[in-house]
């Protein structure tokens, strides 16, 4: 698969950082997210509240609008990496897209997303996946790969992943594996759409351009 044929559209907020500026955080730990989604599963069962929309409704709306403006085929195969409660794919389903897959390494997130989709009669596939494992990436991508891969904060979380359970430094191997997994998920003509609050546009381009060609950006507020 030739990486130069892949395309990426990027949305970024914030000021520049070097990697040393970020230490490991609970936001990069699987046990933290399992705990979060355990609570949100219970809340959904009790109140019907789908839980927090990571990065907010405005960011999700901008990503959905980009897809609607640039992906004409409603049967295009779309993957949301680190889908959480599945909100982004629910919005795309309402726009008429029919070939939607969400993955997350948290089994609790997948359970929540499936429950929400069923309650709304949305036909969306949710699968537990380790996106940093090449075999698991190939399993989900299949022979055809995806037309679009979406990332709404997942790369940010991976950049906060500790080396081990006690480490204060981040897992550089995971950070380096992520772009390779994106390429492994995409068709040759596929598009990767990422939004970040930790990295600037230039920083994202530096990290992904060895694998992908940037074709545009989504305008967003910067701070």
N, C-alpha and C positions, 0 to 999 in steps of 0.2 A: 504494500500500500504506500503510495507516494504522498508524503506529508504536504508537499507544495500544492497539491490539489485541494486540500482542505481550506475552509474559510472560517474566520471567527469574527464575531461582532462583539464589542466590549462596552461595558458600562462600569465606570469606576468613580468612587468618591474618595475624599481624603487627601492628605499631603503625603509626600514621599517618605519612605522608610527603607532602611536596610534590614536584612533578616534578623540581625542581632537585636533590633529594637523590640522584637516580640519574644517573650518567653512562653513556655508551655502553659496551657490554660485548661480548665475543666471543659471549656467549649470544644476542645479537641479530643475529648475522651468519650468512648462509647458508653461507659457506665453512667456518665452524666446524662446523656441523651436518653438512655433507657429509662432512667428515673423520671426525666421530664415527660416522656411519652406515656409512662405508667400513669402519671397524674392526669394527663390530658385524656387518656382513654376513660378514666373514671369520670372526669368532668363531662365528656361527651355523652356517656351513658346516662348521667344524672340530669344534664341540662341541655344537651344538644349543641353545646358550644364546641366548635371545631378546634379551638386553641389558638395560639399565637401565630400570626402570619410573619414569618421570618423576613426581616427588612421592610415590612409594612406593605399595605395595600398598593401604595403608589408605585413602588418598585415592581411588584408583580404585574400591575396593569401595564407598565411600560414594556415589560418583556412580552406580555401577551399581545400588545399592540404591534410590536416588532414582528412577531411570528405571523400575525394576521396580514401584515403589509408585505411580507417577503416570502411567505410559504403559501403558494396558491393551492396546492393539492391537499384536500382535507384528509386523505389517506396517508399522508407523509408519516413516516415512522419517527416518533419524537420521544426522546428519553429525558427525564428529569432526574439528575443525579443528586442524591441526598434530598429526596422529595419531602421528608417530614410528614406533615399531615395531608399532603397531596393537593394543597390549595391551588398551586399553579396549574396543574393538569386539569383540575375541576373547571378552572376558567377557560382553558383551551377546549375542553369538552363542550362547554356551553357555546363556544364559537363555531362548533361543528367539526372539530378534528376528531378522528375516530380511531387512530392507531397510536395510542398513548401508553407509555410505560414509565413507571416511577420506581426507583430503587433507593434503598437506604440500608446501612449496616445495622440499624436498630430494628429488631423484630417487632418491638412495640410500636415504632413509627409505622411500619407496614400494616400492623393490625389496625391502628387508628385510621390510616388512609383508606384501607379497605372498607372499614365500617362506615366512614363518611361517604365514600363513593356509592356504596350499596343503599344508603339512606336517601341519596339523591338520584338513584337509578342511573348512575353514570358508568359506562362500560370502560373502565380503565384497569390496566394490569399493574399490580404492584408486586415487587419481588425483592426479597432480602438479598443484598449483594455486598461483597467486599470489593469496592471499586479500585483498590490498590493491588488486587490479586489478578494477574494476567489471565489465568484460567477462568476466573469468575467473570471477568470482563468479556472474554470470548463466549462464554456460556450465554450471557444475556444478549450480546450483540448478534449472535447467530451468524449465518453465512452472509447475510445481506448488509448488516450494519444499520445505523440510524441516519436518517436525513438531517436530524437536528438533535444536538445535545444541549440541555439547559443546565446552568449552574447558578443558583440564587443563594450564594453564601457558603457552599460546600467547600470550595477551595480555601476560603478564609478559615474554616474550621480545621481543615487538614493542616494548614500552616501553623496551627496551635497545638497539634498533636504531640504529646510528650514521647520521648524515646522509649520510656517504660513507665510503669505506674508511679514511680517515685521521682522521675526526672523533672528538672526545671527547664531543661533545654528541649527544643523542638526536634522532631524526627525528620531529619533532612532527607532520608531515604524516601519517606512518604511524600514529601513535597516534590521530589524529583520524579517519583513514579506517576503522579497524577496526570501531567500532560500526556504521557505515554498511554495511559488508560483512556484518555479522551480520544486520541487518534485511533486506538484499538476499537473504539465504540462507533466511530463514524464511517459512513460510506466515503469513497474517494471524493465525491462532490458535496459532502456533508458540511453543515454549519454548526459551530460551537458558539453559544451565546452565554456570556458570563457577566455577572454583576458582583462587585466587591466593595466592602467598606474599609478594608485594610490596605488595599493596594491601589496606586494610581494607574491611570491608563498606560503610562510609559512603563511602569513596573510590570504590569500584566503582559504587555507586548514583549518585554525582555524575556519573560519566563516562557511564553508560549510561541514566540515567533520561530524558534528552532524547529517547531513541529507544525505550525499553522500559519496561514497568511491572513493578516488582518484586512478586512474589507469595509469596516465601518464602525461607528460607535453610536450609542444611544445617549442623547443629551440628558444630563441630570445635574442636580445641584451639587456643588462642591463646597467644602468647608475648609 
